[in-house]
Amino acid sequence: MSTATYYPELARRVRSQRELQPDLYGDFDFDQQPERLATEPNVDSALPPWAADRELILEDDRVVELMSTATMLGDVVADPYAALMKTHSVTQLIDMLKRACREGIEAVPEAPPELAAFIAAMEATPEWIDFDLVREGARQERIPTALVAPFITRGAFIATFTNSYAALPMALTGALSGKRAARRVNETASFFTVTTLPGALDRYGPGFEAAAMVRLMHSMVRYNALKKSDKWDVAIYGMPVPQVDQMPAGMIGQYLLAHKVRKEGRTQFTAEERAVIEFARYRCFLLGLPEELLPAEPADIVHVMHARSALLRHGFDSICEELVRGTMAAYLRPGTSWFDRCAEAVEKSFSKLTFVKTFCNGDSEIAGAMGVTLGPTDLVRIALTTPFISGRFAAVTQASRIPVLRDITDAYVIGLIKLRLATYGKPEFTSDAAHYTPVPH
């Protein structure tokens, strides 16, 4: 890691990992640039040429430093807690964390100092968060979460598997098989869905607890990758699940919104859009992302997301393809009734379309090479169901803007979200090294 010119505080946070967790990071070389970090020009990166000009991004020293630094950042408070796996069972760690989230740290008399530090960091809401905007943003996000997200989550989820450097942790955790892949998708959907419920991100809300559990899971993956797996080569992959890899999942919706704003020739978000952005930024804060990776303005959001791809070396191997195919093939519904099977088929078709349009610039050949085939049957399903899906979404969105209908609409949407959560099942948010998959070199 070179000298920090623009982000000294972030660099300090990265280096502090060694002192905070010597057992895990004592011999981790934070000065060694991993192979995954592509800072040199004229190499293939994860940024598609149609998305942005990589050369211009590499000329921006500030954003190059930000990405290089954040690529080495794990979770300075959750990692030390997860490392207690050497003295505590995973069940104990989860139980203590859940109690601390639900009742406060004082309700856990046996709490180790690592848990107290973890909870305190999540409670330390930064000054840059506006809670009124967060609540309004959650209300708005409930509508697409209830009516659109179920049809596109899988498509967005597989986008995380299109790079071998970023996908390896998922391969190690055994997400290649159908059942595990389905659990991972449903857990992800469940997390993002529950956080939109009223008060979910409040200190004692279910979203706060879900964020803590996701962080613990990521930290367990880090611990197991570095300590229990002989497949993790720090010189190639660097930090397992770095914060920079969590940004796309947390900010994809906001990136698409920022992109839309810029396409319309605007430089600012409307008040309504700003609330949605603030909600996402707070949710990302609870997940452990530093403020530096959570810009608030349209141009900055687009720039940072493009920079992350521009500095991630291109790589798509057989492991990626297996992850993509396994996730596309996974059956996500809780039952196998006629309705469940139809809903599954429609969701799969929409997820394929989302993947092709959002991540492959509409090129089905590119998608096909990655294991996602959008066929004629998919297009027929989409054509038949789009009028209902988009019509309902448009009607509910419109109704939510009429003061007299706002509460009725919100109650309807909350009811739908609770039904969605039931179909996603109870998330476990765990990572057990015993289930880790040997990954071929």
C-alpha positions in Angstrom: 0.0 0.0 0.0 1.6 3.2 -1.2 1.7 6.5 0.8 -1.8 7.8 1.5 -2.1 11.3 0.1 -5.9 11.6 -0.1 -7.2 9.1 2.4 -4.8 8.9 5.3 -7.6 8.0 7.7 -8.7 5.0 5.6 -5.1 3.9 5.2 -4.7 4.1 9.0 -7.8 1.9 9.4 -6.4 -0.6 7.0 -3.0 -0.8 8.9 -4.8 -1.0 12.3 -6.1 -4.5 11.3 -2.7 -5.9 12.1 -2.7 -4.6 15.7 -6.5 -5.3 16.3 -6.2 -8.9 15.0 -2.6 -10.1 15.1 -3.7 -13.7 15.0 -5.4 -13.1 11.6 -3.4 -10.3 10.1 -0.1 -10.5 11.9 1.7 -11.8 8.8 -0.5 -10.2 6.3 1.5 -7.9 4.1 -0.5 -4.7 3.6 2.2 -3.2 1.4 2.0 -5.9 -1.2 -0.3 -5.1 -4.0 -2.3 -8.2 -4.8 -2.6 -9.4 -8.4 -6.3 -8.7 -8.4 -5.6 -4.9 -8.2 -5.1 -3.8 -11.7 -3.4 -0.3 -11.6 -1.5 -0.6 -14.8 -2.9 0.7 -18.1 -3.7 -1.6 -21.1 -4.8 -4.6 -19.1 -8.2 -6.2 -19.1 -10.3 -5.2 -16.1 -13.8 -5.8 -14.8 -14.9 -2.5 -16.4 -16.5 -3.2 -19.7 -15.4 -0.7 -22.5 -19.0 0.4 -23.0 -19.4 1.5 -19.4 -16.7 4.1 -19.1 -13.2 5.1 -20.2 -10.7 3.2 -18.0 -7.8 5.4 -19.0 -9.6 8.5 -17.6 -10.3 6.7 -14.3 -6.6 5.6 -14.0 -5.6 9.3 -14.4 -7.6 10.2 -11.3 -5.0 9.6 -8.5 -7.6 10.2 -5.8 -9.9 7.4 -6.9 -7.0 5.0 -7.6 -5.8 5.5 -4.1 -9.3 5.0 -2.7 -9.8 1.7 -4.5 -6.2 0.5 -3.8 -6.7 1.2 0.0 -10.2 -0.2 0.3 -9.2 -3.4 -1.5 -7.1 -4.2 1.6 -9.9 -3.4 4.1 -11.7 -6.2 5.9 -13.9 -5.3 8.9 -11.9 -3.9 11.8 -14.6 -4.7 14.4 -16.3 -7.8 13.2 -13.1 -9.7 12.2 -11.7 -9.8 15.8 -15.1 -11.1 17.0 -15.3 -13.8 14.3 -11.7 -14.8 15.2 -13.0 -15.9 18.5 -14.1 -19.1 16.6 -10.8 -20.6 17.9 -12.2 -20.5 21.5 -16.0 -20.3 21.0 -18.4 -22.3 18.9 -20.1 -20.5 16.0 -23.4 -21.1 17.7 -22.2 -19.3 20.8 -20.9 -16.3 18.8 -24.2 -16.0 16.9 -26.3 -16.3 20.1 -24.3 -13.6 21.9 -24.5 -11.3 18.8 -28.3 -11.8 18.5 -28.9 -11.1 22.2 -26.7 -7.9 22.0 -28.6 -6.7 19.0 -32.1 -7.4 20.5 -31.5 -6.4 24.1 -28.3 -4.4 24.2 -24.8 -5.4 25.2 -25.6 -5.3 28.9 -28.0 -8.3 28.3 -24.9 -10.4 27.5 -23.0 -10.6 30.8 -20.4 -13.0 29.2 -19.8 -10.7 26.2 -16.2 -10.6 25.2 -14.7 -7.1 24.6 -14.7 -7.8 20.8 -18.5 -8.1 20.8 -18.8 -4.8 22.8 -16.6 -3.0 20.3 -18.5 -4.5 17.3 -21.9 -3.4 18.7 -20.5 0.1 19.7 -19.2 0.7 16.2 -22.7 -0.1 14.7 -24.4 2.2 17.3 -22.0 5.1 16.5 -24.2 6.6 13.8 -22.1 9.0 11.8 -23.0 12.7 11.5 -23.4 12.5 7.8 -26.6 10.3 8.1 -30.0 12.1 8.1 -32.5 9.7 9.8 -35.6 11.5 8.4 -34.2 10.9 4.9 -33.4 7.3 5.9 -37.0 6.6 7.0 -38.5 8.2 3.9 -36.0 6.3 1.7 -37.1 3.0 3.3 -40.7 3.9 2.7 -39.9 4.5 -1.0 -37.7 1.4 -1.3 -40.4 -0.8 0.0 -42.3 -0.5 -3.2 -39.7 -1.8 -5.7 -38.6 -4.3 -3.0 -42.0 -5.8 -2.8 -43.0 -5.6 -6.4 -39.8 -5.7 -8.6 -36.9 -7.1 -6.5 -38.2 -10.6 -6.4 -37.9 -10.8 -10.2 -34.4 -9.4 -10.5 -32.5 -10.4 -7.3 -31.0 -13.6 -8.8 -29.8 -11.6 -11.9 -28.1 -9.0 -9.7 -26.7 -11.7 -7.4 -24.9 -13.6 -10.2 -23.1 -10.4 -11.3 -20.9 -11.0 -8.2 -19.7 -14.2 -9.8 -18.4 -12.7 -13.0 -14.9 -12.1 -11.7 -12.6 -14.9 -10.5 -10.8 -12.6 -7.9 -14.0 -11.4 -6.3 -15.9 -14.8 -6.6 -13.4 -17.1 -4.9 -14.8 -16.6 -1.4 -18.2 -17.8 -2.6 -16.7 -20.8 -4.3 -14.8 -21.7 -1.0 -18.0 -21.5 1.0 -19.6 -24.1 -1.1 -22.1 -21.9 -2.9 -21.6 -24.0 -6.1 -24.3 -26.5 -5.3 -28.0 -26.0 -5.9 -29.2 -26.0 -2.3 -26.5 -23.8 -1.0 -26.7 -21.5 -3.9 -30.5 -21.1 -3.3 -29.8 -20.4 0.4 -27.3 -17.7 -0.5 -29.6 -16.0 -2.9 -32.5 -16.1 -0.5 -30.4 -14.9 2.4 -29.3 -11.9 0.3 -32.9 -11.2 -0.8 -34.1 -11.5 2.8 -31.5 -9.1 4.1 -32.2 -6.3 1.6 -36.0 -6.9 2.0 -36.2 -6.8 5.8 -34.2 -3.6 6.0 -37.0 -1.7 4.2 -39.6 -2.5 6.9 -40.6 0.5 9.1 -38.0 1.0 11.8 -36.0 -2.0 10.6 -32.7 -0.1 10.7 -33.3 1.4 14.1 -31.0 0.3 16.9 -33.3 -2.6 18.0 -34.8 -3.3 14.6 -34.6 -6.5 12.6 -32.5 -4.9 9.9 -29.8 -3.8 12.4 -29.5 -7.4 13.6 -29.5 -8.7 10.0 -26.6 -6.3 9.1 -24.7 -7.5 12.2 -25.2 -11.1 11.1 -24.1 -10.5 7.5 -21.0 -8.8 8.9 -20.2 -11.8 11.1 -20.7 -14.1 8.2 -18.3 -12.2 6.0 -15.8 -12.1 8.8 -16.1 -15.8 9.3 -15.4 -16.2 5.6 -12.3 -14.0 5.9 -11.1 -16.0 8.9 -11.7 -19.4 7.3 -10.1 -18.3 4.0 -6.9 -17.0 5.6 -6.6 -19.7 8.4 -8.4 -22.8 7.2 -8.0 -22.8 3.4 -4.9 -23.6 1.5 -6.5 -22.2 -1.6 -6.3 -18.5 -0.5 -3.2 -16.9 -1.9 -2.8 -13.4 -0.5 -0.4 -12.4 -3.2 -3.1 -13.1 -5.8 -6.4 -12.3 -4.0 -5.3 -10.0 -1.2 -8.0 -9.5 1.5 -10.9 -12.0 1.4 -14.2 -10.1 0.9 -12.8 -6.6 1.1 -15.1 -3.7 1.7 -14.6 -2.7 -1.9 -16.4 -5.9 -3.0 -19.4 -5.2 -0.8 -20.0 -1.8 -2.3 -21.6 -3.1 -5.6 -24.2 -5.2 -3.7 -25.0 -2.3 -1.4 -25.1 0.4 -4.0 -26.2 -1.2 -7.3 -29.7 0.3 -7.1 -28.2 3.7 -6.3 -25.7 3.4 -9.1 -28.5 2.7 -11.6 -30.5 5.7 -10.2 -27.4 8.0 -10.4 -26.8 6.7 -14.0 -30.5 7.6 -14.9 -30.1 11.1 -13.4 -27.0 11.7 -15.5 -28.6 10.4 -18.6 -31.4 12.9 -18.1 -28.8 15.6 -18.0 -29.2 16.4 -14.3 -26.4 16.8 -11.8 -28.4 16.6 -8.6 -30.9 14.1 -7.1 -34.5 15.2 -6.4 -35.6 15.3 -2.8 -37.3 11.9 -3.3 -34.2 10.3 -4.9 -32.0 11.7 -2.2 -34.0 9.9 0.5 -33.4 6.6 -1.4 -29.7 7.3 -1.6 -29.4 8.2 2.1 -31.3 5.0 3.1 -28.8 2.9 1.1 -25.8 4.7 2.5 -26.9 4.1 6.1 -27.6 0.4 5.3 -24.1 0.2 3.9 -22.7 1.9 7.0 -24.3 -0.8 9.1 -22.7 -3.4 6.9 -19.3 -1.9 7.7 -18.5 0.1 4.6 -16.5 3.3 5.2 -18.0 6.7 4.3 -15.3 7.1 1.6 -17.0 4.3 -0.5 -20.4 5.9 0.0 -20.6 9.1 -2.0 -23.9 11.1 -2.1 -23.9 12.8 -5.5 -24.8 11.2 -8.8 -21.4 11.8 -10.6 -19.4 10.6 -7.6 -21.5 7.4 -7.2 -21.0 6.5 -10.9 -17.3 7.3 -10.8 -16.6 5.2 -7.7 -18.5 2.2 -9.0 -16.7 2.4 -12.3 -13.4 2.8 -10.5 -14.0 -0.3 -8.5 -14.4 -2.3 -11.8 -11.5 -0.5 -13.5 -9.1 -1.6 -10.8 -10.3 -5.1 -10.5 -8.3 -7.4 -12.9 -10.4 -9.3 -15.4 -10.8 -13.0 -14.7 -13.6 -15.4 -15.6 -12.8 -19.0 -15.1 -14.5 -22.4 -14.7 -15.3 -21.6 -11.0 -17.1 -18.4 -12.0 -19.1 -20.3 -14.7 -20.0 -23.0 -12.2 -21.2 -20.4 -9.7 -23.3 -18.6 -12.3 -24.8 -21.9 -13.6 -25.4 -23.2 -10.1 -27.2 -20.1 -9.1 -29.3 -19.9 -12.2 -30.3 -23.5 -11.8 -31.1 -23.3 -8.1 -34.8 -23.6 -7.1 -35.6 -20.7 -4.8 -39.3 -21.1 -4.0 -40.4 -22.7 -0.7 -42.8 -25.2 -2.3 -43.4 -27.0 -5.6 -47.1 -26.2 -6.2 -48.2 -25.2 -9.7 -48.1 -21.5 -8.6 -44.6 -21.9 -7.1 -43.2 -23.5 -10.3 -44.8 -20.8 -12.5 -43.5 -18.0 -10.2 -40.0 -19.6 -10.3 -40.0 -19.8 -14.1 -41.1 -16.1 -14.5 -38.5 -15.0 -11.9 -35.7 -16.9 -13.7 -36.6 -15.3 -17.0 -36.6 -11.8 -15.5 -33.3 -12.4 -13.7 -31.7 -13.5 -17.0 -33.0 -10.3 -18.7 -31.7 -8.2 -15.8 -28.3 -9.7 -16.1 -28.2 -9.3 -19.9 -29.4 -5.7 -19.8 -27.6 -4.4 -16.7 -24.3 -6.3 -16.8 -23.8 -7.2 -20.5 -25.0 -4.1 -22.2 -27.9 -6.0 -23.7 -25.6 -8.5 -25.5 -27.0 -12.0 -25.0 -23.8 -13.5 -26.5 -21.7 -12.0 -23.7 -24.2 -13.4 -21.2 -24.2 -16.8 -22.9 -20.5 -17.0 -22.6 -20.9 -16.5 -18.9 -23.5 -19.2 -18.5 -26.7 -17.2 -18.8 -28.9 -18.0 -21.8 -31.9 -15.9 -22.5 -34.1 -18.0 -24.8 -37.3 -17.5 -26.7 -39.4 -19.1 -23.9 -37.9 -16.6 -21.5 -38.9 -13.7 -23.8 -42.5 -15.1 -24.1 -42.8 -15.3 -20.3 -41.4 -11.8 -19.9 -43.8 -10.4 -22.6 -46.8 -12.1 -20.9 -46.1 -11.0 -17.4 -44.5 -7.5 -17.9 -47.8 -5.7 -18.2 -48.9 -7.0 -14.8 -45.6 -6.5 -13.0 -44.9 -3.0 -14.4 -48.5 -1.9 -14.3 -48.9 -2.8 -10.6 -45.5 -1.2 -9.8 -46.5 2.0 -11.6 -50.0 2.1 -10.0 -48.7 1.6 -6.4 -45.9 4.1 -6.9 -48.4 6.7 -8.1 -50.8 5.9 -5.3 -48.0 6.3 -2.7 -47.5 9.9 -3.9 -51.1 10.9 -3.2 -51.3 11.9 0.5 -54.7 10.4 1.2 -53.6 7.0 -0.3 -50.1 7.0 1.1 -50.8 5.0 4.4 -53.1 2.5 2.6 -50.5 1.9 -0.1 -47.7 1.5 2.5 -49.8 -1.0 4.5 -50.4 -3.0 1.3 -46.7 -3.0 0.5 -45.6 -4.0 4.0 -48.0 -6.9 3.8 -46.5 -8.0 0.5 -43.0 -7.7 2.0 -43.9 -9.9 4.9 -45.1 -12.5 2.4 -41.9 -12.2 0.5 -39.8 -12.7 3.6 -41.8 -15.9 4.3 -41.0 -17.3 0.9 -37.3 -16.5 1.3 -37.2 -18.6 4.5 -35.3 -17.9 7.7 -31.8 -16.6 6.9 -28.9 -18.3 8.8 -26.1 -15.9 7.8 -23.4 -18.4 8.8 -20.2 -19.7 7.2 -19.0 -23.1 8.4 -15.5 -24.2 7.3 -16.6 -27.8 7.5 -18.7 -27.2 4.4 -16.0 -25.5 2.5 -15.4 -26.8 -1.0 -12.0 -27.7 -2.3 -11.5 -25.4 -5.2 -9.2 -26.5 -8.1 -6.3 -24.2 -8.9 
